[in-house]
Amino acid sequence: MNNESVNAVYWLAGERAVRLLDQRALPAEERYTLCHEVETVAGAIENMTVRGAPAIGIAAAYGVALAAARGGRSAVPPAAERLARTRPTAVNLFTSLERMKRRFETEPLFEGEALFEVLLAEAAAIHEEDVAGNRRMGAFGARLLPEEAVVMTHCNAGAIATGGHGTALGVLRSAREMGKKIVRVYADETRPLLQGARLTSWELNRDGFDVTVISEGMAGALMKQTHIDAIIVGADRIARNGDTANKIGTYGLSVLAKVHNVPLYVAAPWSTFDLNAASGEDIPIEERAEEEMRLLPDGSRLPESIQVWNPAFDVTPAANIAAIITERGVFHPPYDFK
């Protein structure tokens, strides 16, 4: 079955609702959450029903349209403010909200149904542009891979983290469409929420890729004993100098990649770039609830007397990134984005 049929975010016109694939339930169950109110969308972003920087931005855009449908013009600014508070690191969220805000402000006389239709069209455009951009990005990235490739990835940067096709996994899909053979994909488990084990392996297996799950602690040993052609990851925010925030563990993977001479590529849309951030030092890093780390596999918990540090992301320095793949082309170091 082709994974393109699975949409992380989908607008249901008949119900005037956003349907979100509940990624917390995967891979055991494919279930969906219907959001009729902006608060439901915000909660779904916060609790990671929907995750992945592009998908978060798309969901938020539809959330703004929902606010107009339910509460009219006066409901839009507070809705955008609420959505902006959901997650701090993924810049696509703020890019989408800023775009919705500009569209809202260009139509000061629109009220009611007319305003809703304008904002819905803008949200749909954000969604459609993301899918088209992912396909262009995938074609650019596929050219970096040999005719037969063994690839490693981290977290989930697939169709369900975006509007469709995917960023890092979109490169693999595009490579296969171009006739290249993806021999095997190694997916990092991605602790503590296991996005690699639960989501990436599910996506790739669904699409017929040969996928093997490893824990992050196995990556160095794997690179030492197995030839890896490339590591491809996504991104949540990229600074002007190429420093990149991505799921926690990416930085460590980049260090191992350098030691073992494996190129690490970042695949991300232009909406992930934060040109106001000079370097990774300017990127806010979200820290998530301690409970994600305290709960142990057997159902027991770490004692409260033990401290927990649970950052959701880390920053990979530009020096560790072989190339950044976007819908505008492939950029090589030294990076100086304008």
C-alpha positions as CSV (number, residue, x, y, z in Angstrom):
1,M,0.0,0.0,0.0
2,N,1.3,3.5,-0.8
3,N,1.7,5.7,2.2
4,E,0.6,8.8,0.2
5,S,-2.9,7.7,1.1
6,V,-2.3,8.4,4.7
7,N,-2.7,12.1,5.7
8,A,-1.5,13.4,9.0
9,V,-3.7,16.5,8.5
10,Y,-6.9,16.5,6.5
11,W,-9.7,19.1,6.1
12,L,-13.2,17.7,6.2
13,A,-15.3,20.2,4.3
14,G,-18.6,18.6,5.1
15,E,-17.9,18.7,8.9
16,R,-15.9,21.9,8.9
17,A,-13.3,20.1,11.0
18,V,-9.6,19.2,10.9
19,R,-9.0,15.4,10.9
20,L,-5.6,14.5,12.5
21,L,-4.0,11.1,12.4
22,D,-3.4,10.3,16.1
23,Q,0.3,9.4,15.9
24,R,0.4,8.4,19.6
25,A,-1.6,5.2,18.7
26,L,0.7,4.0,15.9
27,P,1.7,1.4,14.9
28,A,-0.9,-0.6,16.8
29,E,-3.9,1.4,15.7
30,E,-4.7,3.9,12.9
31,R,-7.1,6.2,14.5
32,Y,-8.1,9.9,13.9
33,T,-9.0,12.9,16.0
34,L,-11.6,15.3,14.8
35,C,-11.0,19.0,15.7
36,H,-14.0,21.3,15.5
37,E,-12.5,24.0,17.7
38,V,-9.1,25.8,17.8
39,E,-8.5,24.6,21.4
40,T,-8.7,21.0,20.2
41,V,-6.1,21.7,17.5
42,A,-3.9,23.4,20.1
43,G,-4.2,20.5,22.5
44,A,-3.4,18.0,19.7
45,I,-0.2,19.8,18.9
46,E,0.8,19.9,22.5
47,N,0.1,16.3,23.2
48,M,1.7,15.2,19.9
49,T,-1.4,13.7,18.3
50,V,0.1,15.7,15.4
51,R,3.8,16.2,15.2
52,G,6.5,17.0,12.7
53,A,7.3,20.7,12.0
54,P,5.5,21.0,8.7
55,A,2.4,19.1,9.8
56,I,2.2,21.2,13.0
57,G,2.3,24.4,10.8
58,I,-0.5,23.0,8.5
59,A,-2.7,22.0,11.5
60,A,-2.3,25.4,13.0
61,A,-3.3,27.1,9.8
62,Y,-6.5,25.1,9.6
63,G,-7.0,26.0,13.3
64,V,-7.0,29.7,12.5
65,A,-9.6,29.0,9.8
66,L,-11.7,27.1,12.3
67,A,-11.6,30.0,14.7
68,A,-13.0,32.3,12.0
69,A,-15.8,29.7,11.3
70,R,-16.7,29.4,15.0
71,G,-16.2,32.9,16.4
72,G,-15.9,35.3,13.5
73,R,-13.3,38.0,13.1
74,S,-12.7,38.7,16.8
75,A,-11.8,35.1,17.4
76,V,-8.9,35.0,15.0
77,P,-6.1,37.0,16.9
78,P,-6.6,35.1,20.2
79,A,-6.7,31.8,18.3
80,A,-3.4,32.6,16.6
81,E,-1.9,33.5,20.0
82,R,-3.1,30.3,21.6
83,L,-1.6,28.2,18.7
84,A,1.7,30.0,19.0
85,R,2.1,28.9,22.6
86,T,1.8,25.2,21.8
87,R,5.4,24.3,20.9
88,P,8.4,26.7,20.8
89,T,11.0,25.0,18.6
90,A,9.3,24.1,15.3
91,V,9.5,27.4,13.3
92,N,7.0,26.1,10.7
93,L,4.3,26.8,13.3
94,F,5.2,30.4,13.4
95,T,5.7,30.7,9.7
96,S,2.2,29.4,9.0
97,L,0.6,31.6,11.7
98,E,2.4,34.7,10.4
99,R,1.1,33.9,6.9
100,M,-2.4,33.4,8.2
101,K,-2.2,36.7,10.1
102,R,-1.1,38.6,7.0
103,R,-4.0,37.1,5.0
104,F,-6.4,38.1,7.8
105,E,-5.0,41.6,7.9
106,T,-5.3,42.1,4.1
107,E,-9.0,41.6,4.2
108,P,-10.2,44.0,7.0
109,L,-13.7,44.2,5.7
110,F,-14.3,40.5,5.5
111,E,-16.6,39.0,8.1
112,G,-18.4,35.7,8.7
113,E,-18.5,33.2,5.9
114,A,-16.4,35.4,3.6
115,L,-13.6,35.6,6.1
116,F,-13.7,31.9,6.8
117,E,-13.5,31.0,3.1
118,V,-10.4,33.3,2.7
119,L,-8.6,31.8,5.6
120,L,-9.5,28.3,4.7
121,A,-8.1,28.9,1.2
122,E,-4.9,30.2,2.7
123,A,-4.5,27.1,5.0
124,A,-5.2,24.8,2.0
125,A,-2.6,26.6,0.0
126,I,0.0,26.1,2.8
127,H,-0.9,22.4,2.8
128,E,-0.7,22.0,-1.0
129,E,2.6,24.0,-1.2
130,D,4.1,21.7,1.4
131,V,3.4,18.6,-0.5
132,A,4.6,20.1,-3.8
133,G,7.7,21.3,-2.1
134,N,8.4,17.9,-0.5
135,R,8.3,16.4,-4.0
136,R,10.8,18.9,-5.4
137,M,13.0,18.4,-2.3
138,G,12.8,14.6,-2.7
139,A,14.0,14.8,-6.3
140,F,16.9,17.1,-5.4
141,G,17.9,14.8,-2.5
142,A,17.6,11.6,-4.4
143,R,20.5,12.7,-6.7
144,L,22.8,12.6,-3.7
145,L,22.3,8.9,-3.2
146,P,24.1,6.2,-5.1
147,E,22.2,3.8,-7.4
148,E,22.0,1.3,-4.5
149,A,21.9,2.9,-1.1
150,V,21.9,1.9,2.6
151,V,20.5,4.8,4.6
152,M,20.1,5.7,8.3
153,T,17.5,8.1,9.6
154,H,16.4,9.5,13.0
155,C,13.0,10.3,14.4
156,N,10.2,10.6,11.8
157,A,10.5,13.0,8.9
158,G,8.0,11.2,6.6
159,A,4.6,11.8,5.0
160,I,2.9,11.9,8.4
161,A,5.3,14.6,9.7
162,T,4.3,16.8,6.8
163,G,1.5,17.6,4.4
164,G,2.5,14.4,2.4
165,H,5.5,12.6,0.8
166,G,7.8,13.6,3.6
167,T,11.2,15.4,3.9
168,A,13.9,12.9,4.8
169,L,11.7,9.9,3.9
170,G,10.5,11.8,0.9
171,V,14.0,11.7,-0.4
172,L,13.9,7.9,-0.2
173,R,10.5,7.7,-1.9
174,S,11.7,10.0,-4.7
175,A,14.9,7.9,-5.1
176,R,12.9,4.8,-5.6
177,E,10.6,6.6,-8.1
178,M,13.7,7.6,-10.0
179,G,14.7,3.9,-10.3
180,K,17.3,3.9,-7.6
181,K,17.4,1.0,-5.1
182,I,17.1,1.7,-1.4
183,V,18.7,-1.5,-0.2
184,R,17.9,-1.0,3.5
185,V,16.9,1.8,5.9
186,Y,18.1,1.8,9.5
187,A,15.7,3.7,11.7
188,D,16.8,5.0,15.1
189,E,14.3,4.1,17.8
190,T,14.4,7.8,18.9
191,R,13.9,7.8,22.6
192,P,12.0,8.6,24.7
193,L,8.8,8.7,22.6
194,L,10.1,6.2,20.0
195,Q,9.1,8.1,16.9
196,G,11.5,6.1,14.8
197,A,10.4,2.7,16.1
198,R,6.7,3.5,16.1
199,L,6.3,5.9,13.1
200,T,9.2,5.7,10.7
201,S,9.3,1.9,10.6
202,W,5.5,1.8,10.2
203,E,5.7,4.3,7.2
204,L,8.6,2.5,5.5
205,N,7.3,-1.0,6.0
206,R,3.9,0.2,4.7
207,D,5.6,1.4,1.6
208,G,7.6,-1.8,1.1
209,F,11.0,-0.6,2.2
210,D,13.4,-3.0,3.9
211,V,13.6,-1.3,7.3
212,T,15.5,-2.3,10.5
213,V,15.0,-0.5,13.8
214,I,18.0,0.2,16.1
215,S,18.4,2.1,19.3
216,E,20.5,5.3,19.2
217,G,23.2,3.5,21.3
218,M,23.7,1.1,18.4
219,A,24.4,3.7,15.7
220,G,28.1,3.9,16.2
221,A,28.6,0.2,16.2
222,L,26.5,-0.1,13.1
223,M,28.5,2.5,11.2
224,K,31.7,0.7,12.2
225,Q,30.7,-2.7,10.9
226,T,28.2,-1.8,8.1
227,H,28.6,0.5,5.1
228,I,26.2,3.3,5.4
229,D,25.9,5.6,2.4
230,A,24.1,8.4,4.0
231,I,22.2,9.6,7.1
232,I,19.1,11.7,6.2
233,V,17.2,13.6,8.9
234,G,14.6,16.3,9.0
235,A,14.6,19.6,10.9
236,D,12.5,21.7,13.1
237,R,14.5,25.0,12.8
238,I,17.5,26.0,10.7
239,A,19.6,29.1,11.6
240,R,21.2,31.4,9.1
241,N,24.6,29.7,9.5
242,G,23.2,26.2,8.9
243,D,23.0,25.1,12.6
244,T,20.0,22.8,12.8
245,A,17.6,21.9,15.6
246,N,16.1,18.4,15.2
247,K,14.9,15.7,17.5
248,I,17.1,15.0,20.4
249,G,19.8,12.5,19.5
250,T,20.6,14.1,16.1
251,Y,23.6,15.9,17.4
252,G,25.1,12.7,18.7
253,L,24.4,11.0,15.5
254,S,26.2,13.7,13.5
255,V,29.3,13.3,15.7
256,L,29.4,9.6,15.0
257,A,28.8,10.2,11.3
258,K,31.8,12.5,11.2
259,V,34.0,10.0,12.9
260,H,32.9,7.2,10.4
261,N,32.9,9.5,7.3
262,V,29.2,9.1,6.6
263,P,27.6,12.2,5.1
264,L,24.7,13.5,7.2
265,Y,22.1,15.4,5.1
266,V,19.3,17.5,6.5
267,A,16.0,17.6,4.4
268,A,13.7,20.5,5.2
269,P,11.4,23.0,3.5
270,W,12.3,26.7,3.3
271,S,9.6,27.4,5.9
272,T,11.9,25.6,8.5
273,F,14.6,28.3,8.1
274,D,14.7,31.0,10.7
275,L,16.7,33.8,9.2
276,N,16.3,35.8,12.4
277,A,18.4,33.2,14.2
278,A,22.1,33.8,13.5
279,S,23.1,30.4,14.9
280,G,21.9,27.5,16.9
281,E,22.4,29.6,20.1
282,D,19.3,31.6,19.1
283,I,17.0,28.5,18.7
284,P,14.7,27.9,21.7
285,I,14.8,24.3,22.8
286,E,11.6,22.8,24.1
287,E,11.7,20.8,27.3
288,R,8.9,18.3,27.7
289,A,7.3,16.7,30.7
290,E,9.4,14.6,33.0
291,E,6.8,11.8,32.9
292,E,7.9,10.9,29.4
293,M,11.2,9.8,31.0
294,R,9.9,8.6,34.4
295,L,7.6,5.9,33.0
296,L,9.5,2.7,32.5
297,P,8.7,-0.1,30.0
298,D,7.3,-2.4,32.7
299,G,4.9,0.3,33.9
300,S,6.8,1.3,37.0
301,R,8.3,4.8,37.4
302,L,11.5,6.4,38.4
303,P,11.3,7.8,42.0
304,E,10.6,11.5,42.3
305,S,13.9,11.8,44.1
306,I,15.7,11.2,40.8
307,Q,16.0,14.3,38.6
308,V,15.0,14.1,34.9
309,W,16.2,16.3,32.0
310,N,14.0,15.9,28.9
311,P,14.8,18.3,26.0
312,A,12.8,17.5,22.9
313,F,15.5,18.7,20.5
314,D,19.2,19.3,20.2
315,V,21.3,21.5,17.8
316,T,23.6,20.0,15.2
317,P,26.3,22.4,14.2
318,A,26.6,23.3,10.5
319,A,30.1,21.8,10.4
320,N,28.6,18.3,10.9
321,I,26.1,18.7,8.0
322,A,27.2,17.6,4.6
323,A,24.3,19.3,2.8
324,I,20.9,20.8,3.4
325,I,18.2,19.7,1.0
326,T,15.3,22.0,0.3
327,E,12.7,22.5,-2.4
328,R,14.9,25.3,-3.7
329,G,17.9,23.0,-4.2
330,V,20.8,21.5,-2.3
331,F,23.0,23.8,-0.3
332,H,26.6,22.8,0.7
333,P,28.8,24.4,3.3
334,P,29.8,27.0,4.1
335,Y,26.2,28.0,4.8
336,D,25.1,31.6,4.8
337,F,21.4,31.8,4.2
338,K,19.8,35.1,3.4
